[in-house]
Every structure is written in structure tokens, then in C-alpha cells.
Amino acid sequence: MNKSRNLIYGSLLLLPAAVLLWVFTYQPILATLYHSFFSTPKGRRAAVFVGVDHYTRMIEDPVFWQALTNNIVYAAATIPASMALALAMALFVNNRIHGQGLVRMAYFTPTVLPMVAVANIWLFFYAPSYGPVDQLLGLVGLGHNNLLGTPSTALWALIVITIWKEAGFFMIFYLAALQQISPTLIEAARLEGGDPAADFPPRHRAAHHAHHAFCAGQCADRRLPPCRPCHCAHQGRAGQCDDAAALLHLRDGLPILGYRLRRSAHRLPADGPRPHRPLPVRLSRQEGSLSMSTSTQAPSSTVTTLGAWFLAFLWVSPMLFALWAAFHPATGSSTFDLFAPLTLENFREVLSAAPFPRYFLNTFLLVTLILASQIVVCTLAAYAFVCFPFRGSEVLFLLVLVQLMIMPEILLVENYRTLAALGLRDTILGMGLPYLASAFGIFLFRQTFKSVPKELEEAARLEGANALQVLLRVFVPLAKPTYVAFGLVTVSYHWNNFLWPLVVTNSVETRPITVGLQVFATVEQGVDWARVTAATLLSVAPLLLAFIIFQRQFVQSFMRAGIR
């Protein structure tokens, strides 16, 4: 009976995600593979089977091998450097330094910037003759370099840009790992030998290894080891003892059951068993649990503070130069004269030259559509995997994770054909349709739901709650930090998305802010860096302002969500 019930409920809950993932991920992959063995149809000439000719020509093309070499060098240089800098940033921020919030904001801010905005900022930063980098090199007799236009330096200049943008994001995961380490154990390690390396005993290096793997793009479905022996009285869903984060879920979950479920659950018959009424339970915060307070942070030395602020200044300097150029006339945007007059004329010219308010509205509608759909679809799918497992569900989950390993660029052509067949080209719905289901969201919610104690679900069912009530009143409230973290990532990603909207839109009525910014900054408009940087600041202003205001909650939500 339970097997049949799980199969029916699980299939229905998984249906929306399965349909969307099949239409916009798996079917395009199979279609692309199939078409790779045929010639391209032209006019009335049908496609002809050519076997592996396309692959042979690709392998024999020296451009392919040069591109592959560039990609290997790019990855080999970018990933270790980003991870090393991210760990250094996390160590700085984990200490009690003056202006800790400002330093953390400086490190993380590049992450929320659209790639188009990053490109515009660094094009100005690298500009020959008058760019800040070239002016600094000119002080030592190495000026007049076109770093992005010279083959020998273009790749390395791009590597620097990528490290600058990505290191702050990886910092969050290392910071979460550092916050899980008990300060008592760190102090004991220092007393034993005083070796700085002793601050990371083998037990906690293992926790960091999971974060290293995640940041390197090899994140596995694992739980981090608890920061101290766990003394809990229940078994987790994976057959392992839950850690401190799960105990915090338990602390919040029992009062919810005691209040919300009694108000909405169906009453049992009078002659039936007495309803289970859990009492509110308050648990003390466990050592090493994720917290943004500075009580678990080590005091910093003057050298540490200076190092943290120096790195923060380097990290925000490209944005500071862009800010300078945006508020100065074109003639003074690159001279950096402290007495040059300030002006808002650049912003007025930008707003009159392009319909940026319309771009903002389109982007807001697109992001809202995607976020609302992903939360609903991913929640239902994750709930099915956790509470209604059936034969083959683990295989389906592995198939869902395939989306994480697929580059979106591979799906462009087939998804464009699908939208053309549906008549949804150049529409906001068409832009958002391929993203309405997210494998990352399903994975994240599944891991969070697995940490919810089984006793809470059983107590809810004893209160008379049905499957939907259990989801909405037990699982969803306990997963709020995860929802916040996922929502922030989704909004940031799709606000910054560029390539797919560029392909599928061709009118002002549907164009998002990133495409509008790229169109405004094209060569035909002229390279006026004062106006380009003003337009760039306008495009990033909503995300940047939201992050400045809510940056503490932003970071805290990531740390509470955790990587299990």
C-alpha cells in the first residue's frame, strides 16, 4: 500500500519538474547529439547522414586545439587562485577587524554584478593610454599596452577578471566552514603548540575539504562532519546523526507543530487515539553552530586588519574608478583630477538615449516569473524525493543532477527551435521558460528537507495533517534560510543573465537590462566611457543597493543553509 501511495504521490509531485527538464534540458541534449551526425539542411536540401565527419573536421582544426588549450590554462589558473583568495578573504572576515561589514561587502560585491557590467568596468580599467592599469604601468615605463587586444596578454587579463568576480562567492562557503569550528578547539590547538597550522586540526580540515571540492566545481552529495561529538536523540533520514544545524531546525519545528498544526489539522474522532501534542522545546545553541556574531571569532592583529583592508581596497578599486568616470565629464573621466567638477549629465544622457526604465521592468517581470516557478517546482520535486521515495527515484534524482553538468550554451539552438515552434520568441515567458525548473534548487531543497527530523513529520500526521499541510507547515518553515539563499542566487543569476535573452529577444518591449546595456555600449554608439560607466552603474544599482542594505542577511542565509 505504501509503495503504491509513494509511487502515485511521488510521480505527481515530480511531474512539473520532469516535464520542464525533459523539454528544455534532456530533449535538447539528445537532439543536439542526433543532429551532429547529419549535415545542415539548407532550403529544400534535406539533412544527409554524414557519420562522424563533423567530429573529424573539428579534431583536425587547429583552432579547436588552441581553444581547448586556452580553456585548460584558463581553468588551471582561475580555480586555484580563486579558491586561495577566497580562503584568505574568509580568514580575514572571520576575525574581529575594524569595519568587518565593509570588508565583507567589498569582497562579495563583484559577485552580484552582471557580467556585461563587469566587462564594461574592466574595458575601461584596461583601456590603453588612459585606463587606470595602463597609467600605473606608465609610471614604471611600461605604458601604452593593449592588454585585451594582444594575444599574449588577453587570456591572462581575462583570468584576472574572472578571479575578481568569483572569489567573493567562494568566500561564503569557506566562511561557513570556519564558523562551524568551535573556538574552544581552536584555543586548545594553540595552547598545544602555537603553530598557526594547528588552528585547523585534521578533523576540521576534512570539513574544509568538502568546501574545497564544492568551490572547485566537484560538489558531492555529502554532509559536513559536525564540529564536535553530536549528542542528539534521533536518527536523520540518511541514517546518520544530525548535526547542530538539524537541532536548530528541531528547536524551531516543535513550536510550529504545537501551534500551527493544531489550528489547521483535521481532528481525530472522539474514540480514536489521543492527538499527539508536542510541547515547545528550546535548545541551547550548539558550539560551532552557524552564527554571525563575533563571539566565536578570533581577535585580529594590526597586520591582519591592514591586510584585510588592503585586499578590500584592491577588490573595489575597479568599481571606484567606474564610479569616478560616471560622475565626471568625458574630458575628466580618465584624468583623475581631484578638483574636477562633478556632474549628473552622464546619467541624464543615458536615460534619454535608451529606455532603461522599460529594461528594468522587463527584468523584474522575468526574474519574478522564474523565481516563483522555481520555488514551487523545486519544492514539490524535493518533497517527493524525500517523503515519497519509490523504486527508481534515486536514478531519477541522478538524472536531475545532470543539468548541473550541462553548459547552457549547448542548449541554445534546440531551445530556440522549441520556442519558435511554440510562438514564444521575443516574449518574457519565452525568456524564462527554460529556467522554470532548476536542478540546483531541487538538490538544495532535498538536502534541507532530509535534515528535518522524521519525528516532526510523524507528529504532523498524527495531528491529522495531509501531505500538502505537512509540506507547507513543517518542511517549508524550517527551510526558510535555504529559500532565502536560493532566492538571492536565482535573482542575481537571472538579473545578470545575458546570452539567452540576447538570442531570443529583438525588441525594446522584451529586452532585459543586460541586453539593453550591451546594445547601448556598442561601438556604433561611440566609446564614451563616462556614459558607458553611468549606464553600467544604472544597470547594477538595484542589485547593489539591495546587497548593501541586506548584505548581513544575505551572507547569513548562505551560512545557515549550509552545504550538506
N, C-alpha and C positions, 0 to 999 in steps of 0.2 A: 504493500500500500504506500509506504513512504517513498519507495523507489519511483512508483508511478507519479506520485504527487510532486516529487522533486523534478522529474523529467518534464512534467507539464508546466509547473511554475517557472522552472529554470529556463525552459525554451521560450516562454512568453516574455520573460524579463530580458532575455538576451536578444530577442528578435530585432528591436530597433538598431542596436549596435551592429548586429550581424549583417543586416541589410545594407547599412551605410558603409561598413568596412568592405563588404563584398563589391559594391558598386564602384567605390572610389579608391580602393586600395588593391584588393586581390584580383579583381577582373582586369583592371588596367595593367597589372604586372603580367598576367597570363597573356593578355592581348599584345603587349609590347614584345614579349618573348616570341609569340607566334608570328608577328609581322616582321621580326628580324630575319626570318628565313625567306622572305619574299621581297621582290622588287617594289619600288614605289609606283602605285598606279598614277597615270597621267592622262587626263582627258578620257578618251574612250579606251585607252590601252589598260587592260586589266593587270593586276599584280601577277607576277610569274615567280614560281618557286626557284630560288637560287641557292638553296642549301646554306653553306657556311661562307659564302663569298663575302658577305659584309664583314664577318669576323676576320677573314683572311686579309682583306684590304685594310682593316683597322690595325691589325698586328704589323703589317708591312709599312704602315705610315709612320715616319719618324716623328711627326707631330704628336701622335698618341704617346710614344715613349717619352718624349720631352714633357708632355703634360703629366704623365704618371710620375716621372722623376720629380717634377715640381711639387706634386701633391705629397709625395713621400717626405721630401725635405720640409715642406710646409707643416705637415703633421708632426714630424720628428722634432721640429724646433718649437712649435706652438704649444703642444700639450705639456711637455715637461716644464717649460718656462712658465706657463700659466699656472700649473699646479704649485710650483715652487713659490711664485709670487703670492698666490692665494693663501698658502700656508703661512708665509711671512705676515701677510695682512691680518689673518686670523689671530696669530700670536700677538701682534700689536694691539688689535682691538680687544682681545681677551684680557689685557692688562688694564689697570686703572690709570689712564692717562688723562691729562687735561684736554677737554674738548673731544671726548671719546665719540660722541654722537656725530660731530662734524667730520671726524676722520673716517668713521664707518660710512657716512654718506658720500664722502669723496671717493672712497674705494668702489662703492657699489653703483654710483650714478651712471657711469658709462654703460652698464648692463641694460638700463631701461631706455637707452637712446635707439631710435630706428637706425638700421644700417645705412640708409640713404643719408640721414643726418650725420652719422659718423663719417661717411665718405666725404661729404661736403666740408666738415670741420677739418679733416686731415688733408684734403686737397689744398685748403688754404694754409694749413700748417706746413705742408711740404712744398708749397709754391716756390718755384725758382726765383732768385733775386730778392723778393720781398717777403717770402714766408718766414716765420719765426725760426724754423730749423736752419734754413739757408743763411739767415742773418747771423745766427750763432756760429755756424761753420765759417762764415766770412770773417769773424773776429780772429780766427786762427789761420786765415789764409786758405780756407777750403770752400769758399762760397761758389755761387753760380752752378749748383748741382740740381739736375732734374731727377730726383730720386725715384719718382714714379714713372718716368719716361725712359729710364736707362735699364736695359735688360739685366745688367749685373746687380742692380740695387732694387729693382721693383719688387721682387719676391720678398726680400728682407724688410722692405718698408711695409709691405702688406702684413708680414708676420708681426711686426710691432703693433700695427693697428688691431689685429685680432687679439693679441695678448692684452692690450689696453682695454678692450671691450669685454673680454670673457673672464679675466682673473677675478673680478669682484663677485661674479656669480658663484664661482667655485669656493670663494672665501666663506660663503654662508654655510656650506656643508662642513668645512673644516672647523668653523666656529661652533657648529652644533656638536661636533665630536669633542672639542676642547671643553665645552660646557658640561659634557657628560662625565668628565673626570672629577672625582672627588678631591677637593682641596686638601683634605686630611691625608690622602695618599700621596699627593704631590709634596706636602710638607714632610712626610715621613721619608720619602725618597731623598729629599735634600739633606735631611739630618743624617741619613746613612752614608752619604758620600760627597754631597755637594756638587756632583757632576751635573751640568745642565742637561745632559742626555738622560740622566736618571729621572727627570721630570716625566718621561714617557716610558714607564716600565713595560715589559713585553705584553702584559695583559691589555694595556691601553693602546699599544702600537697596533694590536690586532683590530681594535675598533677603528683606528685611523686607516688601516689597510682597506677596509670596506669603502671609506670615503675616497681614498686614492683611486680605487677601481671605478667608482661612480664618476669621478671627475675625469678620468681617462676615457670615458665612453664605454666602460665594461661593467656597468652596474648589474649586479646579480640579485635575484630574489632571496635576500638573506636578512637576518635580524642582527643588529649590532649587539655584542655582548654587554650585559649590564655592567655598570661601573663598580658595583660591589655585590657580594652574595645577596641574592634576592630571597626575601622571606615572605612569600605570598602563599595563600592557601588554596589557590585554584590552578587548574591547568589551562594554558592557552589553547586556541583552536589548532595550532600546529603541533600540539603535544609537547610544548616547551613551556617553562615557567615564564610568565610575562614579567617585563621589567618595570622600572619606576613609572614610565610613561603610561603603561597599562593600569597601574594602580591609581594614577591621577584620573584616568578615564573612569575607573570604578568609583572613585570618590564623587565625581560629578554625576555618575549614572544612577546611583541608588536613590538620591533625592528626586531625580526626574521620574523614576518609576513610582516613587511614593506619592507624587503629586499629580503629574500629568496623566499617567495611565489610569488612575482611579477615577479621573474626571471623564475619560472618554471610552474606556474599555467596556465591553458588554458584561453585565452582571451574570454571575453563575446562578443556577436555580437554587432555591432555598434548601433542598435536600441534598445538594451536591457538596463537594468538598469546600472547605472554607477558603476564600480567596487568599492568595499569598500577598502579604503587605510588607514589603521591605521597609525597614527603618532607615532614615537618613544616616549615613555614615560619613564621618570626616576623618580623613587620613592625613597624617603629617607629611609634609613634603620630604621626599626621599633625598638622600645625599646624591649629588650628581645629577638630579633631575634638571631639565632644561629651564633656565631662568635667565632673565635679562638683568637681574640685579647685580650689583658689583660686589656683593658679599662673598661670592665664590671666585673672584678674580684676584690675581696677584698684584701687589703694588708694583709700579713701574719706576725704573731709574730715569735719570735725566737723558741718558743716551738713548734709551728705548723711546722716550717721548719725542726727542728730536728726530730719531729715525722714522717714527710713525708720521710725524708732521711733514718731514721732507718727502717721503713717498706719497703722502696725500697731495702735497703741492704739485709734484710731478704728474699725478694722475688727473688733476683737474686743470692743469695748465692749458691743454688744447681747448677746453671749453671756455676758459678765461680769455684766451686770445680771440675766440669766436665772439664772445660777449663784447669785447673791446671793439671789434670791427663792426658789429651790428649797431652800436650806439655812436659811431663816428662817421663823418662824411667819407666818401670813397677816397678822397685825396689823403686822408689821415688815418685810414683803417690799417695801414701797414707800416706807418712811421713810428707808432707807439710814443707819441709826444704826450707827456703827462698834462700839458696845458692846452691840448687840442679841445675844441668845443664839442660838447655832447649834443646829439640830435636824435629825434624820433622820426625824421624824414624817411629813413630807410623802411621802417615799418609801414608808414602811410603809403609809400610807393608799392610795397609788396601787396598790401591789401587791395589797392586799386588795380594792380596788374593781374591778379589771379583771384578766383573765387574761393579763398581759403575757408570762409565760414561754411560753404557748401561741402568742401572736403572734410571738415571736422564733423559735420552732421552725418555724412556717409560713413565715416569711420566709426562714429559712435553707434550707428544702427548696425553696422557689420559686427562689431565686437560684442554688442548686446545679444544679437542673434546667436552667435557662436557660443558665447559663454552660457547662456540659458540652456541651449540644446545640449552642450557637453555635460553640464551638471546633471541634467535629467537622464540622458542616455547612459553616461558612465556610472551614475549611482545605481541604476537598475541592473546594469551588467555586473557590477561588483557585488551587489547584493545577491544576485543569482549564483555567482561563483562561490560565495562564502556560505550562504544559508541553504542553497538548493543544489548541492553537487549531484551529478548524475554520471553514468558511465560515458566517458569521453569528454567530460567537462575540462579536465586538465589539458587534454590535447587542444581543445578549443582555446583555452587561455594562452597556450604557447603560440597558437596561430594569431591571436590578438597581438601578442608582443612582436610579431614580425613587422608590424607597422613602424615600430621604433627603429628598425634597421633599414628602412627604405628611405632613400633621399627623395624629397618631394619633387625634385626636378624630373625624376624618371616618370612620374605620373602625369606630367603636364599635357602631353599630346592626347592621350586617351581620355583624360578627364575633360579636356576641351571638346573633344568629339561628343562625349556624353552630354555636356551642357548644350552643345549645338543641336543635338537630337531632341533635347527637352525644350528648346527655345528659351534658354535662360542665360544666353550670353549677354554681357553688358547689363547685368542686374545685380543688386546687392545679395539676393538669395543665391544666385549663381556663384558669386564670390565665396559665400560662406558654406555652401552645400558640401564640398569635400572635407570640411573640418568639423562637421556636426558630431562626429564620433571620434574620440581620442583614446588611443591605446595607452598613452601615458596616464590619462585620467582614470581609466579602468584599473590599471596597475596600482596607482597611488591609493585609490579608494578601497580596492581589495585588501591591500596591506593594512590599511587603517581599520577596516571592518574586522579583519582577522584578530586584531588586538583587543576587540571588545569582548569582555568575559562572557562565556556561554551562559552563566547564571542570570545575567541581565535579560537575555533573550527568553530564557525559560520562565523567568518571573513575569515578563510581559505577557507571555502566552497564558500563564495561569490567571492573570488578570482578565483574560478574555480578548486580548488584542489580536487582530488578524495580521496577516503578513505585511500589509501596507502600513498598518499602525506601528508594528514593530520597527519597520524601516524608518518611518518619519519621527517616531518618538523615542527611539533608542539609538539606532545607528547614526542617523544624521546629526542629532545634537552633539553626540560625543566626537564627531569628526569635524567640528567647526574649524579648528586650526588647519586641518588639511584642506577644507574647502576654501578658506581664505588664501592659503598658499597657492593652491591650484588656480583660483580665480585671478590672482595677481600675475601669475606666469602666463595664463591664457590671454589676459587683456594686453599685457606687454608684448607678447609674441605677435598677436594678430593686429595690434595697433601698428606694429613695426613691419608687418609682412609686406613684401614688395613685388616679388616676381610673378606670383599667380594673379594678383589684381592687375598688374601691368598687362598680362596676356589676355585676360578675359574682359577688360573694360576698354572703352574708347570714347567715352563722353564725360562731360563735367558732371552730369546728373548722378553718375555712379562712381566716379573716381575717388578713391580714398586719399588721405593726406600724404602718404608716402609717394604715390604715383604723381599726385599734384606737385609735390616738391621737386621730384625729378624732372617733370615737364618744365617747371619754372626755371630750373637751374641748367637747362640745356644750353649748348653752345650758341644756338640761334638767338637766345636771349642776351648773349654777351656775358663775359666773365666779370661781373661787378660783385666783388667779394663782400662788400658792405651789404648789398641787397640779398645776396645768397645766404650769408650768415644770419641776417634778420629773418628770412623765410625759414631757415633751419631752426632757429630758436622758437618761432611761432609753432612749428610742427611738433616740437618736443615739449612745449610749455605745459600742456595738461598732464602728461605723464610725470614730468619733472616736478611740477608743483605738488601733485598727489604724493609722490615719493618723499619729497621734503617734509610734507605735513605728517604723513603716516609711516615714515621710514622705520620707526621703532616697532610698530605693529607689523610691518612688512617682514622685517628680519625675524621677529619673534614667532610669527606664524610658520615660517620655514623651519625654525628650530623645534617648535612643538610638533609639527607634522612629522619630522624625522625621516630618515631613510632606513627602512627595515628590510 
